[in-house]
């Protein structure tokens, strides 16, 4: 498996090196887009988990302002 991955990387690098500077920038832009999409997916998964947890615990009715006030009150009491 590692050998296949290394071969893929080598092929990608060879193809990348053959591109013009403009095309390399396009590849970089695309890679950054893919990275952002992965991060967005992770945030969506986290949001879904948080919403389900709030429903489970019975505090899904709270607004962001409610949560901010509760946290502020808690921090002030320490």
Secondary structure, 3 states (H helix, E strand, C coil): CHHHHHHHHHHHHHHHHCCCHHHHHHHHHHHHHHHHHHHHHHHHHHHHHHHHHHHHHCCCCCCHHHHHHHHHHHHHCC
